[in-house]
Amino acid sequence: MTSCSETLLRLVARAAVEDSPIEASAVSVDAVGWPTLASDADAHGMAPLAHLYLESHRHVAPEAAIQQLDALALRHRMWHRERIAALAEILQAFERISVDAMVLKGAALAWTIYPSPVLRPMGDIDLLVPAAAARDAQLALGRLGFDPEAMAQRRFGRNAHHLPIASRSQNGAIISVEIHRDALSRDSFSSISVSNLTEPPRAFDMNGMRALALGHVDTLRHLTHHLLEPSWNGRLRLIGLVDLLRYAATFHDWIDWPRLESSYAFVLNALRCLHYVIPLPAALARYSPPADSPAPARVGETIRPLRAILARRQPAAVLSELFNPADWWLHAYYGVPTGRTLTAVRLGRHPWRVARWLGLRAAGF
C-alpha cells in the first residue's frame, strides 16, 4: 500500500524526471503524509529533490516538515562536499598506480543528469576496477586512511562482487568506498565487469576533473538491475526510479535503443512497469503500456532482502513473503510484460531463483 508521504514523494519524483514544477493544487497543507515526509524522503534518497521542488510551496506546508527538509538539504550539501573531495583524492591515487576505475551510480549520476550535483545523495562511493587490480586498489585506499571491514566479522560476502567496504572519518562525515570487480551482485545472472563491457567507458567532468563512467547501455542495465534489487522496507526506492528515467531521457539521442530492444529488452520492460509508478516522460512515452492495460497488483512493492525475510518468526509468514512477492515486481524483475501471465514465474523461475539465493548464502558467497 502506498503511504501518504510516498504519494507526495511520487509528485517530487515526477517533477524531477520532467524538470517541471509541482502544481499548487497537488500540494495540500492537510496531507497526512507531511509529518513523515522528511524521514521518508531521506530513506528514498530524495531529500534534496523534495527540498527543491517543494520550496515554492513553503507557505502551505507545515513549518516543521519544511524545517526538517532544510536541515537535511544542508547536511547533504556537507556530505556531498566531503565525498567528492574524497573521490577526487582516490581517483588521483589510482592514477598514480595505473589503476583505471569507473565511477558507478550516484557519484557519477550527480554530475551527468542532475541540474546540480548536490541534488543526488550517495551512500557508498562505488568504483569498478579490473578484477586483477582490485587488491591494488584496496591497498591504495588503505594508504589514504580507509579501513576495510574485517572479513572475520562478515558471515557472508567472502566471494562477493565487491571487496569489503573501506571507510574513514573526514570532517565529521563517514566516507565509505566499495571496490567492485563486478557492478552486479552474484544474485543476478548478469555481469558488468571491465572485461565484458558492451561499450567503451564514457568520460564526464567532475568539478574540473576528468572521470569515467559506464557507457549508456551498460549504465541502463546497471541502473535497472540496481533499482529492482531487494529493498529493506519492501518498496521501490524512488531515487533509483528518478536515476533511470532521467538518464534515459537526458541521453535519449545517444542511447542505442535498437540494441537495447534486441539484447536487453528487460530494461524496456522495466520502463513500462515504472509507468505505473509515475508516468514516463515524453521522450520515453513509446514504452508506456497501453492506456487500457490494468496495473499489476501492488505497484511499487519489491521483495525484501533474505536476511530480513528469514528474521520473521512465523514460518508461514516467511514462506508467503519469499514465494508470493508483488505481481508488479515479478513482472519487472523477470522481464515479463504486464499483459502476460506470471504462472511460469511463480511456479518455476521464482522458486528456483530463491533456492539459488539461499544456496549462495549457505555457501557463504
C-alpha positions as CSV (number, residue, x, y, z in Angstrom):
1,M,0.0,0.0,0.0
2,T,1.3,3.4,-0.9
3,S,1.9,5.6,2.1
4,C,0.7,9.2,2.2
5,S,4.3,10.6,2.3
6,E,5.1,8.3,-0.7
7,T,2.3,10.0,-2.6
8,L,3.9,13.3,-2.0
9,L,7.3,11.9,-3.0
10,R,6.0,10.5,-6.2
11,L,4.9,14.0,-7.1
12,V,8.5,15.1,-6.4
13,A,9.9,12.2,-8.4
14,R,7.7,13.1,-11.4
15,A,8.7,16.8,-11.2
16,A,12.4,15.7,-11.0
17,V,12.0,13.4,-14.1
18,E,10.1,16.0,-16.1
19,D,12.1,19.1,-14.9
20,S,8.7,20.7,-14.1
21,P,7.3,22.4,-11.0
22,I,4.7,20.7,-8.8
23,E,1.3,22.3,-9.3
24,A,-0.1,24.1,-6.3
25,S,-3.3,22.2,-6.5
26,A,-1.4,18.9,-5.9
27,V,0.0,20.0,-2.6
28,S,-2.2,20.3,0.4
29,V,-1.5,21.5,4.0
30,D,-3.8,18.8,5.2
31,A,-1.9,16.0,3.6
32,V,-1.4,13.4,6.3
33,G,2.0,12.5,4.8
34,W,3.7,15.7,5.9
35,P,4.8,14.5,9.4
36,T,6.9,11.7,8.0
37,L,7.9,13.4,4.7
38,A,11.4,14.3,5.6
39,S,12.4,11.0,7.1
40,D,10.8,9.1,4.2
41,A,12.4,11.4,1.7
42,D,15.8,10.7,3.2
43,A,15.1,6.9,3.1
44,H,14.3,7.2,-0.6
45,G,17.4,9.3,-1.3
46,M,15.0,12.1,-2.3
47,A,15.6,14.7,0.5
48,P,17.5,17.3,-1.7
49,L,15.0,16.9,-4.5
50,A,12.0,17.2,-2.1
51,H,13.6,20.3,-0.7
52,L,14.0,21.8,-4.2
53,Y,10.6,21.0,-5.6
54,L,8.6,21.8,-2.5
55,E,10.4,25.1,-1.9
56,S,7.7,27.1,-3.7
57,H,5.0,25.5,-1.5
58,R,6.5,26.5,1.8
59,H,3.5,28.7,2.6
60,V,1.1,25.8,2.6
61,A,3.4,23.1,4.1
62,P,3.6,22.5,7.8
63,E,6.6,24.5,9.2
64,A,8.1,21.5,10.9
65,A,8.2,19.5,7.7
66,I,9.9,22.3,5.8
67,Q,12.5,22.9,8.6
68,Q,13.4,19.2,8.6
69,L,13.9,19.3,4.8
70,D,16.0,22.5,5.2
71,A,18.2,20.7,7.7
72,L,18.5,17.6,5.5
73,A,19.4,19.6,2.5
74,L,22.2,21.4,4.4
75,R,23.5,18.1,5.7
76,H,23.5,16.5,2.3
77,R,25.5,19.5,0.9
78,M,28.1,18.9,3.5
79,W,28.2,15.2,2.8
80,H,28.4,15.8,-0.9
81,R,31.4,18.2,-0.5
82,E,33.3,15.7,1.6
83,R,32.5,12.7,-0.6
84,I,33.5,14.4,-3.8
85,A,36.8,15.6,-2.2
86,A,37.5,12.0,-1.1
87,L,36.6,10.6,-4.6
88,A,39.0,13.1,-6.3
89,E,41.7,12.0,-3.9
90,I,41.0,8.3,-4.6
91,L,41.0,8.7,-8.4
92,Q,44.3,10.6,-8.3
93,A,45.8,7.9,-6.1
94,F,44.6,5.2,-8.5
95,E,46.0,7.1,-11.5
96,R,49.4,7.1,-9.8
97,I,49.4,3.3,-9.6
98,S,47.8,2.9,-13.1
99,V,44.5,1.5,-11.9
100,D,41.7,2.5,-14.2
101,A,38.4,3.0,-12.3
102,M,34.9,3.7,-13.4
103,V,32.6,5.7,-11.1
104,L,29.3,3.9,-10.5
105,K,25.8,5.0,-9.5
106,G,25.2,8.3,-7.6
107,A,28.8,9.6,-7.7
108,A,28.6,9.6,-11.5
109,L,25.0,10.4,-12.0
110,A,25.2,13.5,-9.8
111,W,27.4,15.2,-12.4
112,T,25.8,13.9,-15.5
113,I,22.0,14.1,-15.3
114,Y,21.1,16.4,-12.4
115,P,20.9,20.3,-12.6
116,S,23.2,20.4,-9.6
117,P,25.3,17.5,-8.2
118,V,24.1,18.2,-4.6
119,L,20.7,17.0,-5.6
120,R,21.8,13.4,-5.9
121,P,22.8,12.0,-2.5
122,M,25.1,9.0,-2.3
123,G,25.8,6.4,0.3
124,D,28.9,4.5,-0.5
125,I,31.3,5.6,-3.3
126,D,31.2,2.7,-5.8
127,L,34.2,2.1,-8.1
128,L,34.5,-0.5,-10.8
129,V,38.1,-1.7,-11.5
130,P,39.7,-4.6,-13.4
131,A,39.5,-7.8,-11.3
132,A,43.3,-8.1,-11.4
133,A,43.7,-4.6,-10.0
134,A,41.1,-4.9,-7.2
135,R,43.7,-5.8,-4.5
136,D,46.0,-2.9,-5.5
137,A,43.0,-0.5,-5.4
138,Q,42.1,-1.7,-1.9
139,L,45.7,-1.3,-0.7
140,A,45.7,2.2,-2.1
141,L,42.6,3.0,-0.1
142,G,44.4,1.8,3.0
143,R,47.2,4.2,2.4
144,L,44.6,7.0,2.2
145,G,43.3,6.0,5.6
146,F,40.3,3.9,4.6
147,D,40.0,0.9,6.8
148,P,38.2,-2.2,5.3
149,E,35.7,-4.1,7.5
150,A,37.2,-7.3,8.8
151,M,36.4,-10.4,6.9
152,A,36.1,-12.4,10.1
153,Q,33.1,-10.2,11.1
154,R,31.3,-10.9,7.8
155,R,29.2,-14.0,7.8
156,F,28.6,-13.7,4.0
157,G,30.3,-11.9,1.2
158,R,33.7,-13.6,1.1
159,N,33.3,-14.0,-2.7
160,A,31.1,-11.0,-3.3
161,H,31.2,-8.8,-6.4
162,H,32.9,-6.1,-4.4
163,L,35.7,-6.1,-1.8
164,P,35.0,-5.3,1.9
165,I,33.7,-1.7,2.4
166,A,36.5,0.6,3.4
167,S,35.7,3.7,5.5
168,R,37.3,6.7,7.1
169,S,36.1,9.7,9.0
170,Q,36.5,13.0,7.3
171,N,35.4,16.4,8.7
172,G,32.5,14.9,10.6
173,A,31.4,12.6,7.7
174,I,32.0,8.9,7.3
175,I,33.2,8.2,3.8
176,S,32.7,4.6,2.6
177,V,34.1,3.1,-0.6
178,E,33.3,-0.2,-2.4
179,I,35.8,-1.5,-4.9
180,H,33.8,-3.6,-7.4
181,R,35.1,-6.4,-9.5
182,D,31.6,-6.6,-11.0
183,A,28.9,-3.9,-11.0
184,L,26.2,-6.5,-10.4
185,S,25.8,-8.8,-7.5
186,R,26.0,-12.6,-7.7
187,D,22.3,-12.8,-7.1
188,S,21.9,-11.8,-10.7
189,F,22.7,-14.0,-13.7
190,S,24.2,-11.0,-15.5
191,S,27.6,-9.4,-15.2
192,I,29.0,-5.9,-15.8
193,S,32.8,-6.0,-15.4
194,V,35.7,-4.3,-17.0
195,S,36.3,-7.4,-19.1
196,N,32.8,-7.6,-20.6
197,L,31.6,-4.1,-21.2
198,T,29.3,-3.7,-24.2
199,E,30.6,-0.1,-24.9
200,P,33.7,1.9,-24.0
201,P,33.6,3.9,-20.8
202,R,32.3,7.4,-21.0
203,A,34.2,10.4,-19.7
204,F,32.5,13.1,-17.6
205,D,33.6,16.2,-15.8
206,M,33.6,16.1,-12.0
207,N,34.2,19.7,-10.8
208,G,37.0,20.2,-13.3
209,M,38.4,16.7,-13.0
210,R,38.0,14.0,-15.7
211,A,36.4,10.8,-14.5
212,L,35.0,7.7,-16.2
213,A,31.5,6.1,-16.1
214,L,29.9,3.2,-17.8
215,G,28.7,3.6,-21.4
216,H,25.0,4.3,-21.9
217,V,23.8,0.7,-22.5
218,D,25.8,-0.6,-19.6
219,T,24.6,2.2,-17.3
220,L,20.9,1.5,-18.2
221,R,21.5,-2.2,-17.5
222,H,23.1,-1.4,-14.2
223,L,20.5,1.1,-13.1
224,T,17.7,-1.3,-13.9
225,H,19.2,-4.2,-12.0
226,H,20.0,-2.0,-9.0
227,L,16.5,-0.5,-9.0
228,L,14.8,-3.9,-8.7
229,E,17.1,-5.4,-6.1
230,P,15.5,-6.2,-2.7
231,S,14.9,-3.2,-0.5
232,W,14.7,-3.2,3.3
233,N,11.2,-1.7,3.5
234,G,9.8,-3.7,0.6
235,R,9.2,-0.5,-1.5
236,L,10.8,0.7,-4.7
237,R,13.4,3.3,-3.8
238,L,12.3,6.4,-5.7
239,I,15.8,7.9,-6.3
240,G,16.5,4.8,-8.4
241,L,13.4,5.5,-10.4
242,V,14.5,9.1,-11.0
243,D,18.0,8.0,-11.9
244,L,16.8,5.6,-14.5
245,L,14.2,7.8,-16.1
246,R,16.3,11.0,-16.0
247,Y,19.3,9.1,-17.5
248,A,17.1,7.6,-20.3
249,A,15.6,10.9,-21.1
250,T,18.8,13.0,-20.8
251,F,20.8,10.8,-23.1
252,H,17.9,9.6,-25.2
253,D,19.5,10.7,-28.5
254,W,22.8,9.0,-27.8
255,I,21.4,5.7,-26.5
256,D,21.4,2.7,-28.8
257,W,17.7,1.9,-28.4
258,P,17.6,-0.8,-31.1
259,R,20.4,-2.7,-29.3
260,L,18.5,-2.4,-26.0
261,E,15.4,-3.8,-27.7
262,S,17.2,-6.7,-29.2
263,S,19.7,-7.7,-26.5
264,Y,18.4,-6.1,-23.2
265,A,14.6,-6.0,-23.5
266,F,14.3,-6.3,-19.7
267,V,15.4,-2.6,-19.5
268,L,12.5,-1.5,-21.7
269,N,10.1,-3.8,-19.8
270,A,11.2,-2.2,-16.6
271,L,10.4,1.2,-18.1
272,R,6.8,0.0,-18.9
273,C,6.4,-1.2,-15.3
274,L,7.7,2.1,-13.9
275,H,5.0,3.9,-15.8
276,Y,2.5,2.6,-13.2
277,V,4.5,4.3,-10.5
278,I,4.9,7.7,-12.3
279,P,4.1,8.3,-16.0
280,L,7.0,8.0,-18.3
281,P,8.4,11.4,-19.7
282,A,7.5,12.4,-23.2
283,A,10.9,11.1,-24.6
284,L,10.1,7.6,-23.4
285,A,6.3,7.6,-23.9
286,R,6.6,5.0,-26.7
287,Y,7.5,2.4,-24.0
288,S,4.4,3.1,-21.9
289,P,1.9,0.2,-21.6
290,P,-1.4,0.5,-23.5
291,A,-3.7,3.1,-21.9
292,D,-6.4,0.4,-21.2
293,S,-3.8,-2.0,-19.6
294,P,-4.7,-2.7,-16.0
295,A,-1.9,-2.1,-13.5
296,P,-0.5,-5.2,-11.9
297,A,-1.1,-5.8,-8.2
298,R,0.9,-4.0,-5.6
299,V,2.6,-1.4,-7.8
300,G,5.9,-0.2,-6.3
301,E,6.4,-3.1,-3.9
302,T,9.6,-5.1,-4.1
303,I,10.9,-8.1,-2.3
304,R,12.9,-7.6,0.9
305,P,16.5,-9.0,1.5
306,L,16.6,-12.6,2.5
307,R,18.0,-11.8,6.0
308,A,15.0,-9.5,6.6
309,I,12.5,-12.1,5.5
310,L,14.2,-15.0,7.4
311,A,14.2,-12.9,10.6
312,R,10.5,-13.3,10.8
313,R,9.5,-15.9,13.4
314,Q,6.4,-17.4,11.8
315,P,7.3,-20.0,9.1
316,A,4.1,-19.3,7.2
317,A,4.9,-15.6,7.0
318,V,8.4,-16.4,5.8
319,L,7.1,-18.7,3.0
320,S,4.5,-16.2,2.0
321,E,6.9,-13.3,1.7
322,L,9.5,-15.5,-0.1
323,F,7.2,-17.0,-2.7
324,N,4.3,-14.5,-3.0
325,P,6.0,-11.2,-3.9
326,A,4.1,-8.5,-5.7
327,D,2.9,-9.1,-9.2
328,W,4.4,-5.7,-10.2
329,W,7.9,-6.7,-9.0
330,L,7.7,-10.1,-10.6
331,H,6.8,-8.5,-14.0
332,A,9.7,-6.0,-13.7
333,Y,12.3,-8.4,-12.2
334,Y,11.7,-11.3,-14.5
335,G,11.1,-9.2,-17.6
336,V,7.6,-10.4,-18.2
337,P,5.3,-7.9,-19.9
338,T,2.4,-6.8,-17.7
339,G,-0.2,-8.2,-20.1
340,R,1.2,-11.7,-19.8
341,T,0.6,-14.4,-17.1
342,L,3.0,-14.9,-14.2
343,T,2.2,-18.6,-13.8
344,A,5.6,-19.9,-15.1
345,V,7.4,-17.3,-13.0
346,R,5.5,-18.2,-9.8
347,L,5.7,-22.0,-10.2
348,G,9.2,-22.3,-11.7
349,R,11.5,-19.3,-12.2
350,H,11.0,-17.6,-8.9
351,P,11.2,-20.6,-6.6
352,W,14.3,-21.7,-8.5
353,R,15.8,-18.3,-8.0
354,V,15.0,-18.2,-4.3
355,A,16.7,-21.6,-4.0
356,R,19.7,-20.3,-5.7
357,W,19.9,-17.2,-3.4
358,L,19.7,-19.5,-0.4
359,G,22.3,-21.8,-1.8
360,L,24.7,-18.9,-2.4
361,R,24.3,-17.7,1.2
362,A,24.7,-21.2,2.6
363,A,28.0,-21.4,0.8
364,G,29.0,-18.0,2.2
365,F,29.2,-16.3,-1.2
